[in-house]
Amino acid sequence: MVIFGTGATHTLVSIRQHNTLLEQRTYEVPWSLMQLQLEMGRFLDAVRLLHADAIRHDELLLRYDILWSRTPILLSSQLKDTLSERPDLWLLIQQIEARVRELEPRVQVLAPGSVTYREILAELSPYLEPLSRTVTATMHGNVRFYAEYDDAYRHLGQRLYIQIVGLFITAGLLLLLLLRELWRYRTLQLHDPLTGLPNRFALQRRMVPMIEQGMPFSVTVLELEDFTQHHHRFGFEVADRLLQAFSRRLQQSLQPHEFIAQFGREGVVVVAKGVVELEEVRAQLSRFRQALRTKEAIAAHDFYMTPMIGVVLYPADADNLVELLARGELALELCKRDRLPYVIFDPSLLKEISRRQTLARDLPAALDSDSLSLHFQPMVDLRGGDCHGLQVLLYWHHPGLGMISPAELLRVSEQFQLSERVFLWLLNTACRHLQGWQGLAGRPLFISLNVPPALFRPGLEHRLLPVLREYGLHADSLVLDLNENTVMRDAYEALTIMDGIQAAGIPMALADFGSGCSAWGYLPRMPLSWLKLDATFCNGIERPGEPRRQLEALFTLGQLLQRPLICSGVDHRGELEVIRGMAEEMLVQGDHICSPLAAVEMSDWLKSRRR
């Protein structure tokens, strides 16, 4: 387009230059020369006629005056510049003018029959032929000039036509390319660049008309289980290919009434028109799981894609787009949290959300006013019954919602980014009590605290040691309970964090040991002081059977790992007797040993154990 535009501009400039040349072309010179030739011939004819007494003398003088007036025009300054290019013509006109002026006295006295007329004819007749040739040459020059001008103008016109046509063609092609890019941009705006699925904007454009028409439909939000861990373990390239395979399989399993779209970075949404019955929803979810059942080989790794699913129905669960998507995400989060196959949204979940929001709003004020209460559950030696440590449990008697359990407090604090503040308050309060109890047990005591996942990061020991020093406690007065899920989320990073904690002299215990999340290759390398069994492993061990065999297997694993065990959940005497028959050295805790005690009760209990 630039080439054609530049060429057309250059052609227009050339046409303008030709027009300028045409405008500069003088017509007066050829016309004046023709008039001079004509008047000279008429004057000579008048001389001959006067000699024959065919005309009057006045008529001859008139012809002379007309002839005399022609040369000054050619010699004027207006035509001088043009004639200066032809010195021969300029000289000829000057000679004619000189001869005409010299003849004036003889013309004045010329009479019929006088021989003077021969002199006049002899003076001017020689100039007729060169003047005639000059006029002819000038006319031919003009004809040639106009012919060349016409050819050049025609050539320029053709070139301009071609260039304008080319300009329009390229402009049309450019417009087509622009429209193509606009369409591609619009496609990119409505599709995810990684999976190629319609994005959230396209999802909204599909759902809004259905909501406006009151058409019932279901919204299913799906994510891959442990997808974030795949990013850390295998890198973004493998994880992206896994997400592409996940999206592709779901897309291939769709039915005509279903629409799929990308939802966020890791999830997809399937909108199913007319699907509002639970039987239809379960059939749909079964189809999705069937499509994802076979393994996917990526970069020499085999992946089994287990989806996490949340379902919400319109209009039963929400009547607008924002609430539909929010409640779908809520159902998905509950599915991930509780490790369920799927969660179908229920209005009762909103009450739980409201409850959590109320707790999160009131928790900072409760921390500032010391409205929370600590309970301590002793951990005693299996054989001697000496108390070695105290498990710290946090309770909250909310003025509107009643007693809040430690598990619920942990979930709320993690969900609303309050876990660090709660943990530090818990540590300070527990250390203050422990400072006064150290001499009551007859041996050094430690407190055991669960470390929230948000706080398990490098440099944790630097937050803990100043608190211990403030209350005059040694580093081994605190035992950190690390959850298996937290530690195994990234075992390599966990080893780095745990090495820093060990270097500070703070013991650690692996909580909920045996729940199935540990990578056995990493366990021997972890600087753990205890393995704390999950409390559920004590259920049903009073009688021979599978629960007892599982507990025996865990005891054996503890011996292989050369780590002492802490057995939680010992709530009955029969359970304690079975454990005594399995192991000799172990710490136990549970309601049979001692129920959780308030801080004011703990002193009396410790004193009673010394007796």
N, C-alpha and C positions, 0 to 999 in steps of 0.2 A: 504493500500500500504506500509506503514511503517512497519507493522507486517511482511508481506511477504518479504519485502526487508531485514529486520533484520534477519529473519529465513534463507533466502538464503545465506546471508553473513556468518551466523554461520555454516551452512552446508558446505560451501566452506572451511571455516577454519578447520572443522572436517576432510574433505577429505585431506586437506593439511597435517594435523597431521598424518593421516593414511599413506599417502605417505612417510612422514618422518620416521615413524616406519618401513615401508617396506625397505626404503633405509638403515636404520640402522641395518636391519637384516643381519647377517653374514652367508655366504654360505661356508666359508673356513673350519669351524669346522666339519660339517657333512661330507664334502668331504675328509678332512684330516683323520677323524676317519675311513671312509670306506677304504681309501688308506692304513692306518695303519693295519686294519684288513686283507685286501687283502695281503699286503706284509708279514705280520706275518705268514699267512697261506702258502704263497709261500716259505718263508724261512724254515719253518718246513718241508715242502714237499722236499725242496732241501737237508735238513739234512738226511732224510730217503733215498733219492736217492743216496746221496754220500755214505751212509752206505752200500748200495747195489751195490756200484761201478758203478752206472748208469750215473753219471755225473762227470765232472772234479771238482777239488777243486777250480779252478778259478771261476767257475760258482757259487759255494756256497758263495764265498767271495763277489761276485757281489750282490747276494741276501741279504747278511748281510749288505753290505753298503747301499743298498736301504732301508732296514728296519731301519737301524740306522739313516737315514736322515729324517725319518717321524716324530719322536718324537720332535726334535728341532723346527719343524714348529709349532706344537701344543703348545709347551712351550714358543714360542716367545712372545715378548711384544705386538705384534699386536693382538694375540688371547687370551692373558692372561686376559684382562678385561672381555671377553665373558666367558671364562672358570672359572673365579673367582666366577661366580654365581652358578657353579656346583662343590663344593669342592670334592665330591666323584669322579667325572670324572677327575678332576685335580690330585687327589691323584693316581688314576689308571694309568694315563699316566706317572706320575713321576716314579711309580713302574716299569712300562714296560720299560721306558728309562733306569732305573738303572739295570734291569735284562739284557737288551740288551747289555749295556756297560760291565757288568761283564762277559758276555759270549765271549767277543772278544778273549782272550787268547786261550780258548778251541776251538773256531772256527778256529783259525789260525793253530792249530795242528791236527784238526780232520782228521782222515784217514778212508778209507773204512774198514768196519768190526770192527771198534773200538766201545767199549762199551760207549764211552763218549757221543755218540749221544743220549743215553737214558737220560743222565743228562740234555742235552740241551732241549730235548723234555719236560722233567719234569719241567724245569724252566719256559718255555714259554707257554706251553699248557694250564695251569690253567687261563691264562689271555684271552684266546680266547672267552670263553663263556661270561664273563662280558663285554668284548669289543663288542661282537656281540649284547648283550642285549642293551648296550648303543647306538650302532649305530641304532638298530631298534627303540629304544625309541626316539632318536633324529629325525629320519625320520618321525615317527608318530607325533612328536611334530611339525615338519615343515608342515606336511600335515594338521594337525589341525589348525596351525596358518594361513596357506593360505586359508583354508576353512572359518575360522572365518573372515579373512580379506575380502574374496570375499563376504560373507554375509553382513558384515558391509558396504562394498563399494557399494553393490547392494542396501542396505537399504538407504544409504546416497544419492545414485543416484536417487532413487525413490522420496525421500523427496525433493531433489533439483529440480527434474522435477515438482513436485506438486507446490513447492514454486515459481518456475519460471513461471509456467502456471498461478498461482494465481496473481503473480506480473504483468503479461501481462494483465490479466483480470481487475485487479484493475486499472492499467494504462489506459486501454481502457475506463473503467467507469469514471475515473478521466478526461480523455479527453472529454468524452461525457458531463460530468458536466461542464467542462470548456467551451465547445462549447455552451452549454445551457446558461451559465452565460453571455457569449459574445453576444449571441442572445438577451438575456434579457436586457443587457446593451445597445445594439444597439437599442432595442425597446424603452427603457427609454430615450435614446438620441434623439429619433425621436417623442416622445409622451410627452404630458403634464402630470405630475404625478397626478394632481387634477382631471381634466376632462377626461383624457384618450384620448383626441383628438390629432392628429398629431400636432407637434409644428412648430415653425417658420422654423427650418431646413428642416423638411419634406415638408413644404409649398414651400420653395425655390427649393427643388429637383423636385417638381411637376411642378412648373411654368417655370423653366429655359428651359426644353425641348420644352414646348409649344411656348415660345418666339423664340427659335432657329428655330422652324419649321414654324414660322409666323402664328400660329393658333390663330384666334381671340377668346377672352374670356372676361368675366367681373369679377371684384374683388369687393366683397361687404364686408365692414367692419362693424361689429355690436357690440354694447355695451349696457349693461342695463342702463336705466335711473336711476340716483341717486344711483348708486351702491356703491359709496364711502360713502354715508350717511348710507347705510345699514350696512356697516362695523362698523361705530361708534355707531349706535343705537342698533344693535342686536348681535354684536360680529362677530369674524371671522368664527366661526363654521357655524352659520346660513347663513352668506354671501357666504361661500364656497359651501354649499349645494344649495343655490339659483343659483350660477354660474354653478354648475353641472346640475341642472334641465334646465337652459337656454341652455346649450350646448347640452344636450340630446334631447331636443325638436327640436332644429334646425337640429341636425343630423338625427332625424327620419323623418323630412320633406324633406330631400334631394331627388333629382332625380338622375338617373344613371350618368348624365353628370356633376354632381356637386361634389366638393371636399371641405371638411370643415377642418379647422385647427385653433389651438389656436394662438392668436396674442396678445402678451404682457400678462399682468396679468389679465386684465378684458375683453378683446375683443376677438372675433372670426372673421375669414375670410372665406368666401365662394367663391370659384373659380368655375365659370360656363362656361364650354367649349361651344363655339359657340354662347353665349348670348351677342349680341352687339346692338340689337334694343331696343329702349326705351320701347316699348310695352312689350317685353320679360322681361326686367328688372323690370318694374312695376308689372307684373304678379308674378315674383319671390318674390318681396318684399311683395306683398299681401299674398302669401303663407306662408312666414315666420311670418308675423303678425298674420295670422290665427292660426298657430301652437302655438303661444305664448299667445293667447287670454285668455284661461281659467286660472283660478287662481291656484297657487301652494301653498299648505299648508306645512309649515316647522316650526316645534317646536311651534305649536299652533298659528302661525302667517300666515295670508293669504297675498300672494304677487301676484300682477298683473304685469307681466313682459312686460314693454314697451321698445322696442328697439330703440336705436339711430343708424342711418344707414348712411353710406357714400359709394358711388358707383363710381368706375372708370373703364373705358373701355380700352382694348388693341385691336388694336394699335392706336385708335383714340385719346386717352388722353396722352399716354406715350408709349415709345418703349423699355423700359428696366425695369428690376425688381425694382431697387431702386426708380425710379421716380414713378412707379405704386403704390408701397406701401406708399410712402410719400404723394402722391396726394390723395390716399384713406384715409389716416389719416387726411389730411387737410379737406376733405369733411365731415368726421366724426366730427371734431372739430367745423366746421361751423354749423353742425346739432345740436350739443350740445349747442353752443353759442346762436343760434337763436331759439332754441326749435322748430325745424321743424320735421315733420315725417321722412323725409330723405332728403339727398342732393346728387344729381348726379353731379359729377365734371364737371366743365365747364372751358375752357381756360381763361375766363375772371377773374376767381379766382386768377390766377397767377399774373395778374396785381395788384390785391388788395394786394397780398403777397409782391410783389415788392414795392408797395407804403408803406406798413407798415414797411418793412425793411429799406427803405430810411428814413422814419420818425424816426425810432428808432435809426438809425445811427447818424442823425443830431440833435436829441433832447438834448443830453448832452451838445453839443456846444452851443445850443440855451439857455440853462439854465445858462451856464457860462457867456454868453454875454448879458443876460437879454433881449433876443430878443422876448420873449413871452409877451403878453399883457393881462392885467386883465380888465374885465368888471364887473360891479356891478349892480344887479337888486334889487331895494328896495322892502321891505316887509312892508306894511303899515297897520294900524289899520282899520278895516272895517268901523267903525262909525266915528271916529275922523279924520282919514286920516294921523295920525302921523306916521313917519317912525321909525320903531323899529329895523330893521336889514337890512343887505345887503347880498344877495346871490352872492357868488363869482364865476365867470365864467372865464375860461381860454381859450384864443384864441392864435393861432399861424399863422402868415403870413409867410408861408414857401416860400423861394425864388424860388423854382422850382415847387411846387405843389399848391401854392395859400393858401387861408385861410383854416385853419384846425379847425374844430368845437370842442367844449369841449368834446362831446361824443366820437369822434374819438380819441382825445388825451388820453382820459381815457382808451380806449381799447388798444391802442398801449403801453401805459405805463404799463398796467397790463400784457400784453402778453410778453413784453421784460424786465420785472423786473425793471422798472424805476418808479413805482408808488410812492414809498417812497420818492425818491429824488424830484420828481415833487411836491408832497404834501408839503414837507417842504419848498421848494422854494415858493410855492403858499402862505403858511402860513406866512412866513417872509415878503413877499411883501405886502400881504393884511394887516398885522398888522402895517406895516410902514405907509400905507395910513390911516388906521383907527385911528392911533395916532393923526393925524392932523384934523380928522373930528369930533372927539367926542364932541366938543363944538358947532358945526354948526347946529346940529339937535335939540337942545334945550332939549335933553334927551339922556341918554346913548344908544349907538348903539352896536350892535353885528354883527359879520360877520358869515356867514353860509358856511361851507365847506363840500363837500362830502368826506367821508372817504373811500379810496380804500380798497378792501377786503384784500389785502396783508398786510396792516397796521393795520387791526383790530385784535389785539392780546394783551395779558396781558402786562401791562406796557406802554400802549400807552400814558397815561397822563404824564409820565415822559419825553416824547419827546416834549410834547406841552407846559408845564408850563414854562420851561426856555425861550422859544421864547416869550411868553406873558410877562414875567417879563422884558425881554430885552427892550420891547417897553413901559413899564409902564402900561400895561393893566391888568384888573382883569380877573379872570378865566371865569366869565360869559360874557366876551366880545367875546367869541368864542362859536359857536353852531356847534356841529358835526352832519351832516346828515348821518344816518346809513341806508343803503339799506336793504329792507326786506329780499332779498335773502341772503345777507351776515349774517344778524342777525339770521335767521332761519336755517342756515346750521347746526349749533350746538347750540341750544337754551340754553342748560345748561352752556356751556363755554361762550356764549355771555353774560349771566347774570353776570358771574364773572368779565368779562372785563368791562361791563357797571357799575358795582358797584364801581370798581376802578376809573373810569372816574367821576362818581358822587361824590365820596369822595374827588376828587380834585377840585370840584366846577364847572366843565365844563358841561353846559346843552347839552342835546341830543335831536334830532328829528328823528322820524322814517319816512324816505323818501319813496315815492311811496306807501304810505298806501292805501290799498284797492286793490292791484294787485293780491291778493289771495294767498300769500305765508306765511302769518302770522299764527302762532299757537295761537289760542285765549286763551288757558290756560296759556300761558306765558306772554301775553301782559300786564295784570294787575300787574305783578310782575316786569316789566321792568321799571327802573327809567327814564322815558321819560318826557321831558318838553313839546314837541309838537308831534302831528301826522300830517305829511305833506302829503296831498292828491296828488295822481298822477295827472299830468296836463291833462290827457285825460278825466277825469271825468267832466270837464267843457264843453266839446264839446257837443253841441246840447241841452243844458239845457234851452235855451231861450223859447222853446215851451214845453208844457206838453208832457210827454212821458216817456219812459223807462230811458233815461239818467238822467232826473230830479229825478225820483224815486230812482235810484241808489245813487245819491248824497245825497238825504234826508236820505237814510238808513245809509250812512257813517257818516253824522252828528249825527244821533241818536247813532251810535256805539261810536263815540267820547264822547258823553255825558255820556253813560253808563260806559266808561272807565275812565271818569273824567279827560280827557286830552284835552287841547285846540288844535285847528286845525289851520293849515296853508293851505290855498287853493291856489294852483298853477295853472297857465294856464288861468288866467282871461284876455282874449285878447279883449273882446268886452264889450261895456257898458251894453247890455242886460244881459250878464252873471253876471255882477256885481250886477245889480238890482235884479236878481233872488236870488243870494246868500244873499243879504241884507234881503230879505223876509224870508229866512230860518234860519238865525242865527243873533245873536246880537254881540257877541264877537268873533273875528277871525282876523288873519292876512291874507292878500291876496297879491298876486304878479302876475304879468303878463304884457303883452305889453300895456294893457289898463291903468294900473296903471303907469307904466314907462318901457320903453324898456331898455335893458341892456346898461349901460353908461360906457364910459371909465373913467379912474381915473381922468383925467383933467376936465371932465364934471361933475363929482360927486359933487364937492365942490359947484358949482353954483346951482345945483339942490337942495342940502340940504339948501342953503341959501334962495332959492326961496320958499321952503316949510315953512320956519319960518315966512315969510311975510304973 
